[in-house]
Amino acid sequence: MKLPFAEFRPDVATLATGYSENIRNVYPTSVGYAPHKSQSAYSAALTGPCRGFVSVQTSSGATRVFAATQTKLWLLDSDLTWADVSLGSGAYNGPAEDHNWGFAAFDGFLYATNENDALQRIDIDSGTAFANVAGSPPQARHIGVVEGYLVLGCLASDQNAITWCDTLDPTNWSTGNSDTQTFPDGGPVMAICGAAKRIIQQNAVRFMAHQPGSSLVFAFEHIANARGTIAPASVIQVGDSIAYLAEDGFYFNDQPIGKEKVDNYFLNLVNTDRVFATMGGFDPERRLFRWAFHTGDGVPFDWQLIYSPSTDRWSQVVDDVTFIGDAATPGVTLEGLDALFATLEDVTPSLDSRVWEGGRQVFSVFSDDHKLAFYEGSNMEALLETTEKDPIEGRRAMVMGCRPLIDGDTGALTTARVGSRERMAGSVSYGSYAALQASGRVPLRKGGRYHRAGVKVAAGASWSHARGVELGPMDVAPLGLR
């Protein structure tokens, strides 16, 4: 009998539905789960928590990576240190905790905004410092590019409004085709998704349709059934697709994806005082949406939920980060590597990782010590649990062993246990973890009517796929009725 590592659906898993509530530090695949790697530092540290970062491509195809702290804007040098490229190397009155800078690339410039300072920009090819944008654009929290217009949203003067520049002219905000739109309902503007032509508000999503030749410039259509977001940083845009956290859970292209899966689990786990800081990012290599959130009062995000749109399945990761997103990496000099690592053997990620190729989009995080990092280290400790099953239908049974179906040479780094209960209304009682033997079997002893197997693979173990456990003929014996 094979018991699969079940789909992670903690909202309903306790009802013996064939799902699991205990899947951790892995990500879903079409055949089970794959290991999640630990962080591997890439850069020197910023001077404080990251409040935004972006990678842009120059006209020659090179990559430049910019980041923000509360009071500074930074450029990642080829030696992997951060150069101060703030206006006049001064200090900004940046966003308060749980708010971030916004970035947008437009017509050869990178624009940066926060609600407390003048709109900034820098020449992508050769700029060495940001400067105030001419034309007196309003201060705003969010930024995006829609159909040849730079758009600002959640204005300091009106949180329910957006404004856009004249056609292809971000220095003109008062004449020509520039204009402002205040939305009468839906609440504050929370995100501008340019490729998707969406304006996301707290309680509404609007389509922003360009009207060429019309004096209106843009028309706005309220999208039915769309919820809006309670967390601006939770909005993820991939091409013309969007995903976000709404008041009642997670949505992808305005359709619920966490209902009866993880929504209630998340809302019970998250620190409700900091749910509005929940941050989303996209893993382009594995095609995963990820959301980092706070379960406690600490500064770093300490928990992540992962969603795979291709399999419509979830998993979770427990890890401390201060910012997440995806960014392309610049080229790195040998001097840059030498500054960070004592020897080539110490270099992480490994030199064959896509991180070192330059120009490749990679899911990125900032660590709790403010370094740009990637999940390219060794495998994290994985916890996996199977679906619950009565191995001998209609009878109590003693489970005396199992065989984990995990590839790789994990040896004694793999342990397993059994959780059992006598009735659906009862709580699960777990036995102790036991080590994998050379035969590939884990000896166990646990009696009950309903059983589930839990497997732990230690950090650093080498494996790539986990499917479940196998109960052989000698692993299950009937017990008397009671």
Secondary structure as GFF3:
##gff-version 3
##sequence-region A 1 482
A	DSSP	beta_strand	2	4	.	.	.	ID=ss1
A	DSSP	three_ten_helix	13	15	.	.	.	ID=ss2
A	DSSP	beta_strand	23	24	.	.	.	ID=ss3
A	DSSP	beta_strand	26	29	.	.	.	ID=ss4
A	DSSP	beta_strand	32	35	.	.	.	ID=ss5
A	DSSP	beta_strand	40	45	.	.	.	ID=ss6
A	DSSP	beta_strand	53	57	.	.	.	ID=ss7
A	DSSP	beta_strand	63	68	.	.	.	ID=ss8
A	DSSP	beta_strand	73	76	.	.	.	ID=ss9
A	DSSP	beta_strand	82	84	.	.	.	ID=ss10
A	DSSP	three_ten_helix	87	89	.	.	.	ID=ss11
A	DSSP	beta_strand	102	106	.	.	.	ID=ss12
A	DSSP	beta_strand	109	113	.	.	.	ID=ss13
A	DSSP	beta_strand	120	123	.	.	.	ID=ss14
A	DSSP	beta_strand	131	132	.	.	.	ID=ss15
A	DSSP	beta_strand	140	146	.	.	.	ID=ss16
A	DSSP	beta_strand	149	155	.	.	.	ID=ss17
A	DSSP	beta_strand	158	164	.	.	.	ID=ss18
A	DSSP	beta_strand	179	182	.	.	.	ID=ss19
A	DSSP	beta_strand	189	193	.	.	.	ID=ss20
A	DSSP	beta_strand	198	201	.	.	.	ID=ss21
A	DSSP	beta_strand	205	211	.	.	.	ID=ss22
A	DSSP	beta_strand	217	222	.	.	.	ID=ss23
A	DSSP	three_ten_helix	232	234	.	.	.	ID=ss24
A	DSSP	beta_strand	236	238	.	.	.	ID=ss25
A	DSSP	beta_strand	241	246	.	.	.	ID=ss26
A	DSSP	beta_strand	249	252	.	.	.	ID=ss27
A	DSSP	beta_strand	255	256	.	.	.	ID=ss28
A	DSSP	alpha_helix	263	269	.	.	.	ID=ss29
A	DSSP	three_ten_helix	272	277	.	.	.	ID=ss30
A	DSSP	beta_strand	279	283	.	.	.	ID=ss31
A	DSSP	beta_strand	288	293	.	.	.	ID=ss32
A	DSSP	beta_strand	301	308	.	.	.	ID=ss33
A	DSSP	beta_strand	313	321	.	.	.	ID=ss34
A	DSSP	beta_strand	323	328	.	.	.	ID=ss35
A	DSSP	alpha_helix	334	340	.	.	.	ID=ss36
A	DSSP	three_ten_helix	344	346	.	.	.	ID=ss37
A	DSSP	three_ten_helix	354	357	.	.	.	ID=ss38
A	DSSP	beta_strand	361	366	.	.	.	ID=ss39
A	DSSP	beta_strand	371	374	.	.	.	ID=ss40
A	DSSP	beta_strand	382	385	.	.	.	ID=ss41
A	DSSP	beta_strand	397	406	.	.	.	ID=ss42
A	DSSP	three_ten_helix	411	413	.	.	.	ID=ss43
A	DSSP	beta_strand	414	421	.	.	.	ID=ss44
A	DSSP	beta_strand	429	430	.	.	.	ID=ss45
A	DSSP	beta_strand	434	435	.	.	.	ID=ss46
A	DSSP	beta_strand	442	448	.	.	.	ID=ss47
A	DSSP	beta_strand	450	457	.	.	.	ID=ss48
A	DSSP	beta_strand	466	470	.	.	.	ID=ss49
A	DSSP	beta_strand	476	478	.	.	.	ID=ss50
###
